Amino acid sequence: MQTASYHFLPARIPAPVRKPPAHRLLPPAKISRALTSTAEVAQGIHVPDREDDDAIAAFWDYQFLFVSQRSESVDPVSLRTVEGAIPPDFPPGTYYLAGPGLFSDDHGSTVHPLDGHGYLRAFSIDGNAGEARFSARYVATDAQVEEHDRETGSWRFTHRGPFSVLRAGRKIGNTKVMKNVANTSVLKWGAHLLCLWEGGNPYEIEPGTLDTVGLFDVFQEKEPVPECHVSGGVRQFSGGGLLRLGLDVATGFLKPILHGVFNMPEKRLLSHYKIDALRNRLLVIACNAEDMLLPLSNFTFYEFDLDFKLIQKQEFSIPDHLMIHDWAFTDTHYVIFGNRIKLDIPGSMLAVTGLSPMISALSVNPSRSTSPVYLLPRFPDKVAGNRDWRVPVEAPSQLWLLHVGNAFEQRDEKGNLEIQIYAAACSYQWFNFQKMFGYDWQSAKLDPSFMNVREGEEALLPHLVRVGIELNADGVSRRCSVEALNQWNRPSDFPAINPAFSGARNTYIYAATSSGSRRSLPHFPFDSIAKLNVSDGSVSKWSTRTRRFIGEPIFVPKGAEEDDGYLLVVEYAVSIQKCYLVILDPKRIGRADAVVAKLEVPKHLNFPLGFHGFWAPDVSNSIKR
């Protein structure tokens, strides 16, 4: 096993994106006295957690969330229980957590967290034995194999990645942009364990060893889809002749550049998938690569059974320039929130040369005060009326949608349809492609002030919303409303539910949120879980201790009741550089005894913040003695 090696993003405090509130500013003299050097931090000498030095401690705490972990745990290690005990009725299975693992190479280059190589973490839990084991492996993508020297353990970044600029190696004219890092989400479907990214096919992983099998071709249709499933399924854009001709010309020009020069795949699979629990189907969505540069968005929806047999495929072309990260489904519709973007010409020129990240070619487009919501017919023969699905429902608020918790529909006796969506969204005024997580590509540093805006601007940050849409029996939109979910206004994200209720009416939403107790990090990183009861409007909360943060919560079902099960969340104790797997009782959220068990990951395997996870129940995966 390799010796742990930690690499940190920052070397000094970067200039803030915007002026922070006065109570978070420190005079230069205090900074020079209090700031710990990178070498001291790497040796484990921590910044004092005194009141006067809160801004300094907060800065380093933020960096510790994104510390590289070069070690891999090939053989699963047993986790020590430091609080409570794993309950005997905990369903056997494995919690997989995807995320980046590496941010700095050995030649002076640093990448954005979104460009960090995929590092898959696996927690296998056996309630009967009261044991849990942990393993972690890098996903051996083509880029990872090229950039990592297995003989020496050293790394040299050769791919820019969409969000980064290399400081060493080839910089100008570097066309290695689409670095499939397989770091965003993970899915166990049937016999296949997949790590997904936002820009291409997923990589398949061997569940037992976490060995990388190779690329998994989602788009390969092994068998023709029965005609009855796709009748009317391919919907083409019906715009004007000149506009259509212009888009066809632009597409013909872009395709050989994107595919041939920059090696982008023809279709871009989104990392967010959906599981229809009622039909036991996997739903995924793909876009065309050139869509990011054109005022035309092509979406292809695929539905698979447990054997990955393609049950249904539908294509939709929408005459709008959109960026989609997450989406929703109901019993009869696919639901897409139109995050509007535009081409940045000056940024595009710099991006192509390699002087700025490729994402510089795009910027948000807050040209309208409303948000378009596209209701695309999932089963065209079951949709009432003659509503033109190309015409969106306009939500009366400008929302940039981040993540969806759930969506469902219900029809009354008159045939009117109501659709409810629970999601996390932020403001166009805050969202910035080039500064996500506070990463500054010019200085290659992380600035926590971007995620912690000034007092009075909290509404700009990600928060939970309820979007309600009403259609009459003919499919005509009658009303669309947007409101804070349960009037909960604290910054929140990663909404999760009991997966058995996906696509159906549900009562409980769980989300990562902030207690606001940290003076210099009041909004992010998250340190709490909120449980929202959408039926009675109540909110209950569980929080970690000081200088400890959390990632995305995952629900593990146990019984028939919606909140009968367990919540899993990783706690990052940055002050001591350790990670813990926390098991919570959802029914006791808001009470002092909510923690069922806390399991410690060995310090030498401490890992950076993860993105999205998946609970895979499997009796055969129970721990072998």
N, C-alpha and C positions, 0 to 999 in steps of 0.2 A: 504494500500500500504506500502511496506517495506521502511525503510529509506535507502538512498543510502549508499553503503559501498564500498570504493575503496581499492584495493590491488595492490601493485606494484611488478613487477618482480625484480628490482635490489635493492641492499642495498649498493653497492659501484661500482666504475668504474672497469670493468673487464680488464684483460690484452688483448690487441688487438690481433686479429688473425694474422695479419702481420704488420710490421712496417708502421705506417701511414706517410704521408708526413710531413716534418718538421714544416710547418705552422700550423699543427693541434695538435702538441705536447705541453703540458703544464708542467712546472716544478712541482715537488711534493709539494713544498711550496705553490704554487698558488692553486693547487688542494685542499690542506688541508684547505686553507683559504676560497675558493669559493664554495666548494661542500656542497650542502644542504642535511641535513639528511633526511632519509625516513619519519620520523615523521613530519618534517617541510613541506615536499612536500605533505603529506597526508592532512595536515591542510590548504593547498592552498597557502603556501608561496613560491613564484616562484623564480627561478634563474634569476639574472639580465641579461638583454640582451645587455650587453656592448660588445664592440668589443674585449676587452682583454679576456673576459670570454666566447667567442663564443663556444669553444669546450665543456665547462661545460654545457652551455645552450643547445647545440645540443645533448649532452648525455641524458639530462633529457627530452628534447622534444621527443627523440626517444622512451623513456620508456613510455611517456604519450600516445603513440599510442596503447599500449598494457596494458592499465589499466583495471582491472576487473570491471565489472558492475554487481552487485548482484541484483539490483532492476529490477522488471518487471513492465511494464505498461499494466495491464490487461484491463483497460478501456482506449480507445484511448484519447489522449490529443491533443488539438488544438495547432498548431504551430503559433508562432508570426512571421509575415513578417517584416524583418528588412531592406530589400532593394527591390525596385521594387514592383511588384504585379503579382499574378498568372494570366495569360492571360485567357480571357473568352473562347478562342478556344482550351485550353489545354484539350486533350482527357481524360475523366474520367477513373480512374483505380487505381491500386495499384502498387507501387514500393516495391518489396520485396528484402531484402539484407541479405544474410547469412554470418555467420562468427562466430568466437569464442567469448565467453563472460567472461570466467573465466580461470585464469591462476595459482592462488594460493589457497590452502585450508587453514583450520584453524589448521593444525597440522605440518606445516613446509615443505610441499611438493609444488613444482612449476613444471608446465608442459610447454612444447613447445607450441607456439601458434597454431600449427597444431593439438595438442591434447586437445585444449580448448573446453569445452562443447558448442554445437551449440546454438547460440542466434539469433533468427530470428527477424529482424526489418521490420516494414511495414509502408510505407507512403501512405495513401489514399488521392488522390488529386481530387478536383472537380473544374474545371475551371469556370463553370457557377456561382458557389457560391463564387469563389475566396478563397476557404478554403482548408486546408490540415490538416490531423490528423495523429498522430504517435502512434504506439503501438509496444511493444517488449516483447517476451516471450522466455523462454528457451525451447528447444526441449526436451520433456520428454522421452529420450532414456532409455534403460534398465540401462546403466551405470550412467546416470544422476539421475535416481530415487534411485539407490543404494548409490550414493555418496553424495546426498543432503538430509539433514534432514529438512523436511518441517515444523516440529514443532518449531525447534529452528532457522532455517535459516542457520545452519552451514554446512560446507562441509568437507568431508574426502575422499581424493583420494585413491581408492583401485585398480584401473586399471593403469597399467604403461603407456599404450599408446605406439605406435610404435616409437615415437621420444623422449621419456622422461624416466627418472629414478626417482623413488620415494625416498624422503628423510625421510619419516616417514611411519610407517605401515610396511607391508610385502614388503621386497625388494628382498632378495635372493630367487630364485625359484618361483617368482611370475609369474604365467602363464596367468594372466589377461592382455593380450596385446591388442587384437583387440577391442578397445574402440570405438564403433560406435558413433561418436559425432555429425553426421549430420550437419557439420558446413561449408562445402565447397561451395556448390551451391544450388540454389533454382529454382523450376520450377512450373509453373501453366499450366497444360495440361488438357484440358477438365474440368471435375469437380474436378480434383485432384490437391492439392497443396503439393509438395514434397520437402523435404530437403535432399540433397544428401551428401554422404561422399565417400571417395576413396576405402573403404574396405568392402562394404556390401550393402544390400538393403536400399533404402531411407525410411525416416519416413514421414508419411502423416500427414498434418496439416489441421485443420478446418480453412478455409479462414477468416471467420468473427471474431472468438474469438482467433485464433492462438493456440487453444487447440491441443494437440498432439493426433491424432487418433490411431497411432500405426505403426508398420512396414508395408510397402507396397511391396508385392511380385511381382517384375517386371518379374521374370522368370517363374511364373506360367502361363502356357498356358491354358487359359480357353476354347479355341476351337482349334481343329486341323487346322493347316495352310494349305490352298489349295495346292495340289501337284504342280500346275503350278508355284507357287511362289518360291518353293525351289528346282526346278530341277537343279541338279548340285550344290546345295548350300552348302553341307557339303564337305569341302575340307580337306583331311587328309594328314599328313606329309608322304612323300615317301622316307625317308632317308634309309640308309643301315640297313640290318637286325640286326647286332650286336648293332649298335647305338640305333635303335628302341627298342631292347630288354633291353638295359641298362636303357633307359629312362622310360620304362614301370616298371622296377624293382624299380627305384628310386621313381617314382610316387606312386607306391604301398606302399613304405616305408614311404613316407612323408605324404600322405593323413591322416592316422589315427592320426599322431602326430599333424598336423596343425588343423584338424577338431576336434579331440577328446580332445587333451591336451590344445591347445591354442584357441580353440573355433572359429577358422576362418571359414567363410562361404565357401562353395564349389566353388562358383563363386564370383568374386570380381567385382562389378559394378563400372565403372569409374564415377567420378562426373561430367565430361563434356559430355553433350548431344548435339545433333544438331537438328534443326528444318528445314525440307525441306518445304519452304514456297510455292513452286510450287505445290507439292502434298499434302500439309497440313499433313505432317507426323512427328512424333517424332522418332529420331534415337538415340539409346543408344548402348553401347559396354561393354562387360564383359570379364574378364580374369579368368583363373583358378588360385586358390590360390597358388598351388605349382609352378606356372610359375616363381615366383620371385626367386626361388632357383635352377632352372634348365635351361639348354640351349635350351629351347623349349617354344614358346609363343603361347598360344591358345586364339584366339579372336572370340567372338560370337557377331554378330550384330543383333539387333532387330529393327524392324520398326513397329510403332503403329499408328492407326488412332486416332481421337479425343475421341473415346469411350474406348481407350486402348485395342482395338481389335488388336491382333497380325497379321500384314499383311505379314511380311516376316522375316525369320530367316536364317542366314548364319554363318557357322563356318569355321575358317581358322587356320591351324597350321603352324607356321613359325619356322624353325630350327635355332633360334637365341635367345640369352638371352637379352630381351628387357624390358625397363620400360616405359610405356606409361601414360602420364597424359592427354594430349589433342590430338585431331585428326581432320581430315577434311573429307568432302564428296563433290563429284561432281554429275553430272547427271547420270554418269555410274560407278563411282568408290568410294570406301572407301580409304582414304589416311592416311597412318600411317608413321610417322617419327620414325625410330628405334633408340631410346636413349639406347645405349648399356651399360649394367651393368655386374658385375661379383660378384661371391660369395667371401666374405672376410672370410677366415677360422678362423683366430684368433678373428676377430670381432664377428663371429658367436658363438664361444664358450663363450665369455663374455656376449653376448646378451641373450643366453639361460639361463644362471645362474642368470641374472638380474643385473649384474655389469655394463652393458652399455645398451643403447637403442637397441631395436630389429632391427632398421634400420642400426645398425653397421654391420649387417651381409652382407650388400650390399655396393658396391662402384662403381663409374663410371668406364667405360672401354674404355679409349681413345686409343685403340690398332690400329685404322685405321684413316687415314687422311680424309676420306670421310664420309658422312652420308647416311645410307640406307633409301630410301623412298619406301615403299611398296604400290603398286597400286593394290588393291584387287577388283575384279569384283563385282559390286553391283548387276547387272543383267547379269548373265553369258551368257544368250542367245543373249545379245546385244553387247557383246564385240567382236571387230574385231580381226582377226588373232589368232595365237596360242601361244601368249606370256605366258611364265611360270610365274605366279604371285609370286611364291616363290623366284624368282630372283629379288632383289630390283634394283631400279634405284639409282645409286650412285651420290649424290649431292657433288660437288667438294669443300666441306667445312666441317669442323668438328663442327656441331651444336647440342646443346642440346635444343630440342624444348620445349617451355613452354606453350604458348597459341596461338591458331589459330584465326585470324580475319575473314578470308573467303577463299574459294577456288571455282574455277569454271573451266569449260573447253569449248573449241570451236573446231570444226572440219572444215577443209577447203574442197574445191571441190575435192581434190585428196584423201580424206579420212584420211589425217594426223590429229593427235589429239594434241592440246596444252592444258596443264593444268597449271594454275597459283595458287599459294598459298601465302597468306599474313599472316605472323605470327611473333611472338616474340620468339627469341632464344638467348641463351647465350653460353659461352664457357665451354668445359669440364674442362679446367684449373681452372675455378672459381666455378662451381657447386659442392656443397658438401652436401650430405644428412644430415649430423650431424650438419650443421651450417646454415641452412636456416633461414632467418631473423636475422642472427647473434646470434642465441641462442646457448649458451654453456651449454650443459647438465651437465658438471662436476661442474661448478660454479652456474648453474641455473640463469645465467644473460644474458642480451642482449647486444651485442657489435655492435654499428652502423658502425664500421670501416669495417666489412665484406661486407656490402652493399655499401660502399663508398671507393673504391679501390684507390690506388695511382695514381697520374697524369701519363698519358700515358698508363694506363691499362683499360681505359673505355670500350674498345672493348670487354673485357671479360664479361661485365655485359649484362643483357637482352637488346636487341635492335630489331628493326623491320627489317624484311627481306622479299624480294620477291623471291620465288623459282619458276622457270619456267622449265617445262618438256615438251619435244616434242617426240611423238611417231609416227612412220609411219603407213601406212594403215594396216600393218601386226602386229602392236602392238610392234614393236621393238623400243627401246629407241634410239633416234638420238641425243638428247642434253639435258643437265640439267645445269641450271645456278643458282647462288645464288648471290644476290646483296642487298645492303642496300636500303630499300624502300625509294624512293625519295631522296636518298643520305642523309637521316636523320640518323645521327650517335649518337645522344644523347641517354643515357640509357632510355628505354621505355618498357612498358608492358601493358597488358590488352587491346589489340586491339579490337575495337567494330565497328559495322556497323549498318545501318538501317536493322532490321531483315527481312524486306520484300524482301531484295536482297540476303539473305543467299543462297549460292550455285549457284548464278548467277553473271554475270559480274557486278561489282560495281565500283564506282568512288571514294568514300570517305571512309577513315579509320580514326577513332578517337582512340587515345591512351593516357594513362597516361604517363607523362614524367617529366623531371626535368628542371627547368630554369638554374640551375647551380649557382644561385645567393647566395646560402647559403655556406659560406666558409667551414664550418665543416661538412655539409651534402650536398655535391655537386650533388649526384646522387640519393639518396633515403633517406627518403620517397619522393614520387613524389609531386610536387606542381603545375603542369601545365597539360593542355590538348592540344595535338597537333592534328590538322586536316590536313590530308594528301590527296591531290588530285592526284591520281595515273595516271590520264590522262595527266595533264600538269606538274607534278612533283613539284608543289608548296606545301609549308607547312605554315600554320598559327597557332597561339598559343594564348591561354588564360592562365594567371597565377593568383594564389592567392596572398595574401599579405604575408609578412614575418612571419615566425613561424606558417604557416598554410599549411596543407598538404591535399592531396585528395586520393580517392580510385579509383575504376573502373568506367569509364563512361558508361552510359546506354542510348541508343537512343529510343526516344518515337516518332513513326511515326505520321504524321498529314495529309499529302496530298500525291499526286502522285509522286512529285519530290523526289529524293533520299535524299536530305538534308532539306526537308520540314518537320519540326518537332521540337523536343526539346531534349536537352541533360540533363540528371540528373547525379549529382555527389555529394558525401558527402564530405564536407570540415571539416577537423579536426583542430580546433583552439586550439592547445595544450597549448599555453601560458595562456589561460584563461579557459581551460578544458571545451570546448563546441564543439558541432557538429552542422553543418548547412546543410540543403539540398539546393543545388544550382541548379537553372534552367537556362540553357544557350540556346541562339539561335544559332544553328549550322551555319547559314548563316553569323553570325556576329563574329564568332571566329576570333581573330586577331584585332578586333576593341575594343575601350574603352567601348562600350555599349553592350557587349556580354551577360552580366548578365541580365536575365529577372526578376528573383526574387531570394531572399535568405530567407530561413525559418529557424528559430532558434529552435533547440531541447532544452527543459528545461535542465538546468545544472545538476539537480539531475539524469537525464536519459542519461547523456553523455556516449557514448559507444565506445568500442575499434574498431580498424581498421577492416572493413569487407572484405570478400573475393570476392564472386561473387553474382550478383543480377539478377533480372528478372522483366520486366515490363509486368503487366497483365492488358490489357485493358478490361474494363467491365462496361457497363452503369449501371448495377444494383449495382455496388460498389460505385456509387457516394455518397457523404456524405449526410446523412439524418439529417435534421435540428431538 
